[in-house]
Amino acid sequence: MLNKINLLSYPISEKTPTYGNRNKLKIQPLTSIKNGDTANSSKWIFETNHIGTHIDFPRHFSINGNTIDDYKPSDWVFEKIGIIDTDITNFENELLKVNDDIEFLIWKSGFGINRERRQYWESQPVIPSSFADIICKKFKNLKIFGFDMISLTSKLDREEGKRIHEKFLCEYKILIIEDMNLLSLKDKNIKKIVVSPWYVKGTDGSPCSILSFS
């Protein structure tokens, strides 16, 4: 029986941090009841589809890579979940404690506490591309790797970020969810996760809502 539901994604707003602190969301009113219109409506201007809690598809780093169209509804429901709660220095040791048969790996690095600060997008830790090899060697059924940093690519080493993206998305066919909201995640006994991307045809990445069930 599933008793507790948590939201593991952030709401998107004009204050949402973005990679390099550029390409922000803009919200513009179109109609307003206050001004005598029949209903309220607004225009949302996204200068990037990789904003907020979002998923990267292989097309993000490959001309011929999969887009959202290549995945079935059943591909967004997961019942074998692994969680590691550690900073980057102890990542590999904590990984050994996780069951090998998981489909969704969550890394609570603790860096999400800096989301309202400049360092979140400017100086996050560099995630070595070797992590992709280590993860994929251990977890043969893994479909998604999600974590609480703004990107797999730190601005401190963009080449290494490119390599790890290419390994996960193109070589190992594992999707990435960046900028997850893991601040309140304390229960490691998650029984189910449902990922709900915005279904924009042909997209290489999409904001998404993530629900966990315990």
Sine and cosine of phi, psi and omega as CSV:
sin_phi,cos_phi,sin_psi,cos_psi,sin_omega,cos_omega
0.00,0.00,0.70,-0.72,-0.03,-1.00
-0.99,-0.15,0.89,-0.46,-0.13,-0.99
-0.96,-0.28,-0.44,0.90,-0.13,-0.99
-0.79,-0.61,0.73,-0.68,0.02,-1.00
-0.87,-0.49,0.78,-0.63,0.04,-1.00
-0.85,-0.53,0.53,-0.85,0.10,-1.00
-0.99,-0.14,0.86,-0.51,-0.06,-1.00
-0.97,-0.25,0.37,0.93,0.04,-1.00
-0.79,-0.61,0.40,-0.92,0.01,-1.00
-1.00,-0.05,0.52,-0.86,0.19,-0.98
-0.93,0.37,0.51,-0.86,0.03,-1.00
-0.99,-0.11,0.72,-0.69,0.03,-1.00
-0.56,-0.83,0.00,-1.00,0.02,-1.00
-0.94,0.35,-0.20,0.98,0.04,-1.00
-0.99,-0.13,-0.03,1.00,-0.02,-1.00
-0.85,0.53,0.80,-0.60,0.04,-1.00
-0.92,0.38,0.58,-0.82,0.01,-1.00
-0.77,-0.63,0.31,-0.95,0.00,-1.00
-0.88,0.47,0.85,-0.52,-0.04,-1.00
0.98,0.22,0.09,1.00,0.01,-1.00
0.84,0.54,0.64,0.77,0.03,-1.00
-0.74,-0.68,0.06,-1.00,0.05,-1.00
0.83,0.56,0.80,0.60,-0.02,-1.00
-0.98,0.21,0.36,-0.93,0.14,-0.99
-0.95,0.32,0.65,-0.76,0.10,-0.99
-0.84,-0.54,0.74,-0.67,0.02,-1.00
-0.89,-0.45,0.83,-0.56,-0.03,-1.00
-0.82,-0.57,0.78,-0.63,0.02,-1.00
-0.93,0.36,0.64,-0.77,0.08,-1.00
-0.96,-0.27,-0.75,0.66,0.05,-1.00
-0.72,-0.70,0.42,-0.91,-0.06,-1.00
-0.55,-0.84,0.79,-0.61,0.07,-1.00
-0.87,0.49,-0.61,0.80,0.00,-1.00
-0.85,0.52,-0.52,0.85,-0.02,-1.00
-1.00,-0.08,0.19,0.98,0.06,-1.00
0.99,-0.12,0.02,1.00,0.03,-1.00
-0.98,0.21,0.31,-0.95,-0.03,-1.00
-0.92,0.39,-0.59,0.81,-0.08,-1.00
-0.54,-0.84,0.25,-0.97,0.11,-0.99
-1.00,-0.01,0.69,-0.73,0.13,-0.99
-0.46,-0.89,0.33,-0.95,-0.03,-1.00
-0.54,-0.84,0.29,-0.96,0.06,-1.00
-0.95,-0.32,0.77,-0.63,0.04,-1.00
-0.97,-0.25,0.81,-0.58,0.01,-1.00
-0.93,-0.36,0.94,-0.35,0.04,-1.00
-0.97,-0.22,0.89,-0.45,0.04,-1.00
-1.00,0.06,-0.11,0.99,0.15,-0.99
-0.49,-0.87,0.57,-0.82,0.08,-1.00
-1.00,0.05,-0.08,1.00,0.03,-1.00
-0.98,-0.20,0.96,0.28,-0.08,-1.00
-0.69,-0.72,0.60,-0.80,-0.03,-1.00
0.91,0.42,-0.35,-0.94,0.08,-1.00
-0.93,0.38,0.91,-0.42,-0.12,-0.99
-0.57,-0.82,0.32,-0.95,-0.03,-1.00
-0.93,-0.36,0.65,-0.76,0.09,-1.00
-0.98,-0.18,0.75,-0.67,0.12,-0.99
-0.98,-0.20,0.32,-0.95,-0.02,-1.00
-0.81,0.59,-0.51,0.86,-0.01,-1.00
-0.87,0.49,-0.35,0.94,0.02,-1.00
-0.87,0.50,-0.51,0.86,-0.03,-1.00
-0.79,-0.61,0.28,0.96,0.00,-1.00
-0.49,-0.87,0.73,-0.69,-0.01,-1.00
-0.86,0.51,-0.61,0.79,-0.07,-1.00
-0.95,-0.31,0.25,0.97,-0.04,-1.00
-0.95,0.31,0.30,-0.95,0.00,-1.00
-0.87,0.49,0.54,-0.84,0.16,-0.99
-0.91,-0.41,-0.06,-1.00,-0.02,-1.00
-0.86,0.51,-0.45,0.89,-0.01,-1.00
-0.89,0.45,-0.36,0.93,-0.10,-1.00
-1.00,0.04,0.12,0.99,-0.04,-1.00
-0.87,-0.49,0.62,-0.78,-0.01,-1.00
-1.00,0.03,0.34,-0.94,0.07,-1.00
-0.81,0.58,-0.58,0.81,-0.01,-1.00
-0.93,0.38,-0.30,0.96,0.02,-1.00
-0.96,0.29,-0.12,0.99,-0.06,-1.00
-0.96,-0.29,0.19,0.98,0.03,-1.00
-0.87,-0.49,0.77,-0.63,-0.10,-1.00
-0.74,-0.67,0.69,-0.72,0.01,-1.00
-0.84,-0.54,-0.05,1.00,0.06,-1.00
-0.88,-0.47,0.99,-0.16,-0.15,-0.99
-0.86,-0.50,0.68,-0.73,0.09,-1.00
-0.87,-0.50,0.59,-0.81,-0.02,-1.00
-0.76,-0.65,0.74,-0.67,0.16,-0.99
-0.86,-0.50,0.71,-0.71,-0.07,-1.00
-0.86,-0.50,1.00,-0.03,-0.08,-1.00
-0.26,-0.97,0.41,-0.91,0.13,-0.99
-0.98,0.21,0.01,-1.00,-0.15,-0.99
-0.92,0.40,-0.41,0.91,-0.08,-1.00
-0.94,0.34,-0.44,0.90,-0.05,-1.00
-0.91,-0.41,0.32,0.95,-0.10,-1.00
-0.84,0.54,-0.77,0.63,-0.10,-0.99
-0.91,0.42,-0.63,0.77,0.01,-1.00
-0.91,0.42,-0.67,0.75,0.00,-1.00
-0.93,0.37,-0.51,0.86,0.00,-1.00
-0.88,0.48,-0.53,0.85,-0.03,-1.00
-0.91,0.41,-0.35,0.94,-0.06,-1.00
-1.00,0.10,-0.13,0.99,-0.10,-0.99
-1.00,-0.06,0.64,-0.77,0.03,-1.00
-0.85,0.52,0.60,-0.80,-0.09,-1.00
-0.95,0.30,-0.33,0.94,-0.17,-0.98
-1.00,-0.06,0.22,0.97,-0.07,-1.00
-0.93,0.36,0.38,-0.93,0.05,-1.00
-0.94,-0.35,-0.38,0.93,-0.05,-1.00
-0.73,-0.68,0.87,-0.50,0.02,-1.00
-0.95,-0.31,0.83,-0.56,0.06,-1.00
-0.95,-0.30,0.79,-0.62,0.07,-1.00
-0.92,-0.39,0.94,-0.33,0.10,-0.99
-1.00,-0.04,1.00,-0.08,-0.09,-1.00
-0.99,0.15,-0.32,0.95,-0.08,-1.00
1.00,0.02,-0.15,0.99,-0.05,-1.00
-0.96,0.29,-0.27,0.96,0.02,-1.00
-0.88,0.47,-0.32,0.95,0.03,-1.00
-0.89,0.45,-0.32,0.95,-0.03,-1.00
-1.00,-0.08,0.20,0.98,-0.15,-0.99
-0.86,0.50,-0.49,0.87,0.00,-1.00
-1.00,0.01,0.07,1.00,-0.05,-1.00
-0.93,-0.37,0.37,-0.93,-0.03,-1.00
-0.86,0.51,-0.58,0.81,-0.09,-1.00
-0.91,0.42,-0.32,0.95,-0.02,-1.00
-0.87,0.49,-0.68,0.73,0.00,-1.00
-0.99,-0.17,-0.31,0.95,-0.12,-0.99
-1.00,-0.07,-0.57,0.82,-0.15,-0.99
-0.57,-0.82,0.70,0.71,0.09,-1.00
-0.92,0.39,0.37,-0.93,0.02,-1.00
-0.85,0.52,0.52,-0.86,0.09,-1.00
-0.98,0.20,0.84,-0.55,0.03,-1.00
-1.00,-0.04,0.92,-0.40,-0.07,-1.00
-0.89,0.45,0.62,-0.78,0.02,-1.00
-0.90,0.43,-0.34,0.94,0.04,-1.00
-0.90,0.43,-0.38,0.93,0.05,-1.00
-0.87,0.50,-0.58,0.81,0.02,-1.00
-0.89,0.46,-0.68,0.73,0.00,-1.00
-0.91,0.42,-0.68,0.73,-0.01,-1.00
-0.90,0.44,-0.72,0.70,-0.02,-1.00
-0.90,0.44,-0.72,0.69,-0.09,-1.00
-0.96,0.27,-0.42,0.91,0.09,-1.00
-0.94,0.33,-0.59,0.80,-0.04,-1.00
-0.99,0.13,-0.66,0.75,-0.13,-0.99
-0.94,-0.33,1.00,-0.03,-0.09,-1.00
-0.95,0.32,-0.38,0.93,-0.04,-1.00
-0.97,-0.24,0.16,0.99,-0.10,-1.00
-0.92,0.40,0.71,-0.71,0.01,-1.00
-0.91,-0.42,-0.52,0.85,-0.04,-1.00
-0.64,-0.77,0.65,-0.76,0.12,-0.99
-0.86,-0.51,0.88,-0.47,-0.03,-1.00
-0.83,-0.56,0.49,-0.87,-0.11,-0.99
-0.37,-0.93,0.14,-0.99,-0.12,-0.99
-0.97,-0.26,0.73,0.69,0.16,-0.99
-0.81,-0.59,0.31,-0.95,-0.11,-0.99
-0.94,0.35,-0.40,0.92,-0.03,-1.00
-0.26,-0.97,0.33,-0.94,0.21,-0.98
-0.93,0.37,-0.38,0.93,-0.03,-1.00
-0.99,-0.14,0.92,-0.40,0.15,-0.99
-0.99,0.16,0.61,-0.79,0.06,-1.00
-0.92,0.39,-0.19,0.98,0.03,-1.00
-0.98,0.21,-0.29,0.96,0.02,-1.00
-0.36,-0.93,0.99,0.12,-0.09,-1.00
-0.94,0.33,-0.49,0.87,0.02,-1.00
-0.92,0.39,-0.66,0.75,0.04,-1.00
-0.92,0.40,-0.58,0.81,0.06,-1.00
-0.89,0.45,-0.64,0.76,0.05,-1.00
-0.89,0.46,-0.68,0.74,-0.02,-1.00
-0.89,0.45,-0.69,0.73,-0.06,-1.00
-0.95,0.31,-0.55,0.83,0.12,-0.99
-0.87,0.49,-0.74,0.67,-0.04,-1.00
-0.89,0.45,-0.60,0.80,0.01,-1.00
-0.91,0.41,-0.79,0.62,-0.02,-1.00
-0.88,0.47,-0.82,0.58,-0.18,-0.98
-0.98,0.21,-0.67,0.75,-0.15,-0.99
-0.99,-0.15,-0.67,0.74,-0.03,-1.00
-0.99,0.14,-0.73,0.69,-0.09,-1.00
-0.98,-0.18,-0.13,0.99,0.03,-1.00
0.86,0.52,0.60,0.80,0.05,-1.00
-0.96,-0.29,0.79,-0.61,-0.02,-1.00
-0.98,0.21,0.38,-0.92,-0.07,-1.00
-0.85,-0.53,0.73,-0.69,0.16,-0.99
-0.89,-0.45,0.88,-0.48,-0.06,-1.00
-0.96,-0.27,0.43,-0.90,0.08,-1.00
0.89,0.46,0.71,0.70,0.08,-1.00
-0.97,0.25,0.50,-0.87,0.05,-1.00
-1.00,-0.04,0.99,-0.13,-0.06,-1.00
-0.91,-0.42,0.20,0.98,-0.09,-1.00
-0.87,0.49,-0.59,0.81,-0.04,-1.00
-0.98,-0.19,0.12,0.99,-0.02,-1.00
-0.97,0.24,0.94,-0.33,0.01,-1.00
-0.85,-0.53,-0.45,0.89,-0.04,-1.00
-1.00,0.04,0.91,-0.41,0.02,-1.00
-1.00,0.09,-0.07,1.00,-0.04,-1.00
-1.00,-0.03,0.83,0.56,0.04,-1.00
-0.98,0.20,0.78,-0.63,-0.04,-1.00
-0.99,-0.11,-0.40,0.92,-0.02,-1.00
-0.40,-0.92,0.56,-0.83,0.14,-0.99
-0.77,-0.64,0.69,-0.72,0.10,-0.99
-0.87,-0.50,0.82,-0.57,0.04,-1.00
-0.97,-0.26,0.76,-0.66,-0.03,-1.00
-0.83,-0.56,1.00,0.00,0.03,-1.00
-0.97,0.24,0.41,-0.91,0.18,-0.98
-0.93,0.36,0.82,-0.57,-0.09,-1.00
-1.00,0.02,1.00,0.05,0.07,-1.00
-0.95,-0.31,0.91,-0.42,-0.14,-0.99
-0.81,0.58,0.75,-0.66,0.08,-1.00
0.98,0.19,0.15,0.99,-0.10,-0.99
-0.96,0.28,0.53,-0.85,0.05,-1.00
-1.00,-0.05,-0.08,1.00,0.03,-1.00
-0.12,-0.99,0.40,-0.92,-0.09,-1.00
-0.42,-0.91,0.68,-0.74,0.21,-0.98
-0.84,0.55,0.49,-0.87,-0.03,-1.00
-0.52,-0.86,0.44,-0.90,0.15,-0.99
-0.98,-0.20,0.64,-0.77,-0.04,-1.00
-0.79,-0.61,0.85,-0.52,0.04,-1.00
-0.93,-0.36,0.74,-0.67,0.11,-0.99
-0.93,-0.37,0.60,-0.80,-0.03,-1.00
-0.84,-0.53,0.80,-0.60,0.00,-1.00
-0.89,-0.45,0.00,0.00,0.00,0.00
